[in-house]
Amino acid sequence: MRTHGVTALWWASLSALLLLDGCSNPTPIESPPRPLHARLDSLQRHGRLALERGEVERAEKTFEQARVLAAALGDDVALVRSLEDLGDVALRQGLSERGVALHRQAVALATQIDDSAARLRSLVRLQSALQRTGRPAEATEVAREGLDLAKRTGQRAVEGVLLNNLGLLVQKAGQHQEAERFFLEALALNRELKVQAEEAVNLANLGGLAEQRRDWEGASRYFEQALAVDRDLEHRGGVAGDLSHLATAAEELGQSRSALGYAERAFLAYKGLQQAAAARRELERAVRLAEALGDRARLEWLRGELKRLEPPPSR
């Protein structure tokens, strides 16, 4: 890191004078305004908002302006972030090679400037890019590298994210026992840190792993816990998904009455989210279960709801 000698000498001299004068309440010296850095922050913030709204071209233009300004200011950390943002834009555009290449550039620059926080963030985003573009072996390698860095630098929240991501990657590779170990480690850590959103994700992933093993009692147990957390967080999408999985587990366990209750609630949850396809799926399941149970009163209501739903998409 370079320091400008004149500035450093001036500050040291001023500090010494204040001490010699015995000033107990010196007037604080305000940092000079940095309008260009404020502009840089604004560009990056507006670019992310545009990307969230699906305005990909606007996001790309804004992030490119941010990259040019970051380079002009010599702000390497902001330049790393701009490369990451442009990588995400490329992935959204379906340009997988360009997206991954930009994320690799971000990791390389963060490593070059020896900024562990920037490097950790860029590793997480590279891992996600590799996973999204169907490169699980590379994604696993990068996730393990990131996990090691997170542990060494005490970034425990990021450690929890990477443990969960590694669980998903090894699960996809058929390594279910190792996946369970990663998910349980992540769950314990997120509970200790009181990161409820990640806790719900871990529980749902453990439930999904139990489903793969056809351990329906285990799946039901994990999704019940996930439902309780998602309800606390008012995470409506999570609640809907948990209810759907609970309906499946109850049905597999031969608990038709419980399965019907979960399916009805999942239908209403998806209807509230205006997810027509998922709502129809749960409603059709509820109709089938009510028919099997001979529950005429509920069948009348369910069939009425089915008629009111949008027609299924033509094939």
C-alpha positions in Angstrom: 0.0 0.0 0.0 1.4 3.4 -0.9 0.9 6.5 1.3 1.5 10.0 0.2 4.4 11.2 2.4 3.3 14.8 2.6 -0.2 13.9 3.9 1.2 11.4 6.4 3.7 13.9 7.7 1.1 16.6 8.0 -1.3 14.3 10.0 1.6 13.2 12.3 2.6 16.8 12.9 -1.0 17.8 13.7 -1.4 14.9 16.1 1.7 15.8 17.9 0.7 19.5 18.2 -2.6 18.5 19.6 -1.0 16.3 22.2 1.6 18.9 23.2 -1.1 21.6 23.5 -3.0 19.2 25.9 -6.3 19.6 24.0 -8.7 17.2 25.7 -11.5 17.8 23.1 -9.9 18.5 19.7 -12.2 19.5 16.9 -12.6 16.4 14.7 -11.2 16.7 11.2 -13.8 15.5 8.7 -12.8 13.3 5.8 -12.9 15.2 2.5 -16.0 14.4 0.4 -15.5 11.8 -2.2 -18.1 12.4 -4.9 -16.7 10.0 -7.4 -16.7 7.1 -4.9 -20.3 8.0 -4.0 -21.1 7.9 -7.8 -19.4 4.4 -7.9 -21.5 3.1 -5.0 -24.6 4.5 -6.7 -23.8 2.8 -10.0 -23.3 -0.6 -8.4 -26.5 -0.3 -6.3 -28.6 0.8 -9.3 -27.1 -2.0 -11.4 -28.1 -4.6 -8.9 -31.6 -3.2 -8.7 -31.9 -3.3 -12.5 -30.8 -6.9 -12.5 -33.3 -7.8 -9.8 -36.1 -6.3 -12.0 -34.9 -8.2 -15.0 -33.6 -5.2 -16.8 -30.5 -7.0 -18.0 -29.2 -4.5 -20.6 -29.5 -1.6 -18.3 -27.7 -3.5 -15.6 -24.9 -4.4 -17.9 -24.5 -0.8 -19.0 -24.5 0.4 -15.4 -22.0 -2.2 -14.2 -19.7 -1.4 -17.1 -19.7 2.3 -16.1 -18.9 1.2 -12.6 -16.0 -0.9 -13.8 -14.5 1.9 -15.8 -14.9 4.3 -12.8 -13.4 1.8 -10.3 -10.4 1.4 -12.6 -10.0 5.1 -13.0 -10.1 5.6 -9.2 -7.7 2.7 -8.5 -10.3 1.1 -6.3 -9.4 -2.5 -6.8 -12.0 -3.9 -4.4 -14.8 -2.1 -6.3 -13.3 -3.4 -9.5 -13.5 -7.0 -8.2 -17.2 -6.4 -7.4 -17.8 -4.9 -10.9 -16.3 -8.0 -12.5 -18.5 -10.2 -10.4 -21.6 -8.2 -11.3 -20.8 -8.3 -15.0 -20.2 -12.0 -14.7 -23.7 -12.4 -13.2 -25.2 -10.4 -16.1 -23.4 -12.6 -18.7 -24.9 -15.7 -17.0 -28.3 -14.1 -17.1 -27.8 -13.5 -20.8 -26.9 -17.2 -21.3 -23.2 -16.4 -22.0 -21.9 -19.1 -19.7 -18.2 -19.0 -20.8 -18.1 -15.2 -20.5 -19.8 -15.3 -17.2 -17.4 -17.8 -15.7 -14.4 -16.0 -17.2 -15.4 -12.7 -15.5 -15.9 -14.4 -12.2 -12.4 -16.0 -12.6 -11.0 -12.6 -13.3 -12.6 -11.3 -10.1 -11.0 -14.1 -8.0 -7.6 -13.5 -9.7 -7.7 -9.8 -8.9 -8.8 -10.3 -5.3 -6.0 -12.7 -4.9 -3.5 -10.3 -6.5 -4.4 -7.4 -4.1 -4.4 -9.8 -1.2 -7.9 -8.9 0.1 -9.2 -11.9 1.9 -12.8 -10.6 2.2 -13.0 -9.7 -1.5 -11.4 -13.1 -2.4 -13.9 -15.0 -0.3 -16.8 -13.2 -1.8 -15.5 -13.8 -5.3 -14.9 -17.5 -4.6 -18.5 -17.9 -3.5 -19.8 -16.2 -6.6 -17.5 -18.2 -8.9 -18.7 -21.4 -7.2 -22.3 -20.4 -7.8 -21.5 -19.6 -11.5 -19.8 -23.0 -12.0 -22.7 -24.8 -10.4 -25.2 -22.9 -12.5 -23.3 -23.7 -15.7 -23.1 -27.5 -15.0 -19.5 -27.8 -13.8 -20.0 -29.6 -10.5 -16.4 -30.9 -10.1 -14.9 -27.4 -10.5 -17.7 -25.9 -8.3 -16.8 -28.4 -5.6 -13.1 -27.6 -5.8 -13.8 -23.8 -5.6 -16.3 -24.3 -2.7 -13.7 -26.3 -0.7 -11.1 -23.5 -1.3 -13.6 -20.9 -0.1 -14.6 -23.0 2.9 -10.9 -23.2 3.9 -10.5 -19.4 3.6 -13.7 -18.7 5.5 -12.5 -20.9 8.4 -9.1 -19.3 8.4 -10.5 -15.8 8.4 -13.3 -16.4 10.9 -16.1 -15.6 8.3 -18.5 -18.0 10.0 -21.7 -16.9 8.2 -20.0 -17.5 4.8 -18.7 -20.8 6.2 -22.3 -21.8 6.7 -23.3 -20.9 3.2 -20.4 -22.9 1.7 -21.0 -25.9 3.9 -24.6 -26.0 2.6 -23.4 -25.5 -1.0 -20.9 -28.3 -0.7 -23.8 -30.5 0.6 -25.8 -29.8 -2.5 -22.8 -30.5 -4.8 -21.8 -33.9 -3.2 -25.5 -34.9 -3.0 -25.8 -34.4 -6.7 -22.7 -36.6 -7.1 -24.5 -39.4 -5.1 -22.4 -39.0 -1.9 -25.4 -38.8 0.4 -23.6 -39.5 3.6 -21.1 -36.7 3.0 -23.9 -34.4 2.0 -25.7 -35.1 5.2 -22.6 -34.3 7.2 -22.2 -30.9 5.4 -25.9 -30.0 5.9 -25.8 -30.9 9.6 -22.6 -28.9 10.1 -24.2 -25.9 8.3 -27.4 -26.3 10.4 -25.5 -26.4 13.7 -23.4 -23.3 12.7 -26.4 -21.3 11.5 -28.4 -22.1 14.7 -25.4 -21.0 16.8 -25.2 -17.7 14.7 -29.0 -17.4 14.8 -29.2 -17.1 11.0 -32.7 -18.3 10.6 -33.0 -17.9 6.8 -30.0 -20.2 6.3 -31.3 -22.6 9.0 -34.5 -23.1 7.0 -32.5 -23.8 3.9 -30.4 -26.4 5.7 -33.5 -28.1 7.1 -35.2 -28.2 3.7 -32.1 -29.7 2.2 -31.9 -32.4 4.9 -35.5 -33.1 4.2 -34.8 -33.4 0.5 -32.0 -35.8 1.2 -34.3 -37.9 3.4 -36.8 -38.0 0.5 -34.1 -39.4 -1.8 -33.4 -42.1 0.7 -37.2 -42.7 0.9 -36.9 -42.0 4.6 -40.3 -40.4 4.8 -40.4 -40.1 8.6 -37.1 -38.2 8.5 -38.3 -36.0 5.6 -41.5 -35.2 7.6 -39.4 -34.3 10.7 -37.1 -32.0 8.8 -39.8 -30.2 6.7 -41.9 -29.6 9.9 -38.9 -27.9 11.4 -38.3 -25.9 8.2 -42.0 -24.9 8.1 -41.8 -23.5 11.7 -38.7 -21.4 10.8 -40.2 -20.2 7.5 -43.4 -19.2 9.3 -41.4 -17.1 11.8 -39.6 -15.4 8.9 -42.9 -15.0 6.9 -41.1 -16.6 4.0 -44.1 -17.4 1.9 -42.3 -19.4 -0.8 -40.6 -21.5 1.8 -43.9 -22.2 3.6 -45.5 -23.3 0.4 -42.6 -25.6 -0.5 -42.5 -27.1 3.0 -46.2 -27.9 2.9 -45.9 -29.5 -0.5 -43.1 -31.8 0.8 -45.0 -32.6 3.9 -48.0 -33.7 1.8 -45.7 -36.0 -0.1 -44.2 -37.5 3.0 -47.6 -38.0 4.7 -49.0 -39.7 1.5 -46.0 -42.0 1.3 -46.5 -42.9 5.0 -50.2 -43.8 4.3 -51.4 -40.8 6.3 -54.0 -39.7 3.7 -56.0 -37.4 6.0 -52.8 -35.5 7.0 -51.6 -35.5 3.4 -55.0 -33.9 2.3 -54.6 -31.2 4.9 -51.1 -30.3 3.8 -52.0 -30.4 0.1 -54.9 -28.0 0.7 -52.7 -25.6 2.6 -50.0 -25.8 0.0 -52.6 -25.1 -2.7 -53.7 -21.9 -0.8 -50.1 -20.9 -0.2 -49.2 -21.2 -3.9 -52.5 -19.5 -4.9 -51.5 -16.5 -2.7 -48.1 -16.4 -4.4 -49.9 -16.5 -7.9 -48.0 -19.6 -8.9 -50.7 -21.2 -10.9 -48.9 -24.3 -12.0 -47.9 -25.3 -8.4 -51.3 -24.4 -7.1 -53.0 -26.6 -9.7 -50.6 -29.5 -8.8 -51.5 -29.3 -5.1 -55.2 -28.9 -5.8 -55.3 -31.9 -8.1 -53.5 -33.9 -5.4 -56.0 -32.8 -2.8 -58.9 -33.8 -5.1 -57.4 -37.2 -5.5 -56.9 -37.7 -1.8 -60.4 -36.4 -0.9 -61.9 -38.9 -3.5 -59.9 -41.8 -1.9 -61.2 -40.7 1.5 -64.7 -40.3 0.3 -64.8 -36.8 1.8 -67.7 -35.4 -0.2 -67.9 -32.0 1.6 -64.3 -31.2 0.8 -64.5 -32.6 -2.7 -67.3 -30.1 -3.5 -65.1 -27.2 -2.4 -62.0 -28.5 -4.0 -63.7 -29.2 -7.4 -65.1 -25.7 -7.3 -61.6 -24.3 -6.8 -60.3 -26.4 -9.6 -62.9 -24.9 -12.0 -61.9 -21.4 -11.0 -58.2 -21.9 -11.7 -56.8 -20.9 -15.0 -56.8 -23.7 -17.5 -53.6 -25.7 -17.7 -51.1 -24.7 -20.4 -51.7 -26.4 -23.8 -49.1 -29.0 -24.7 
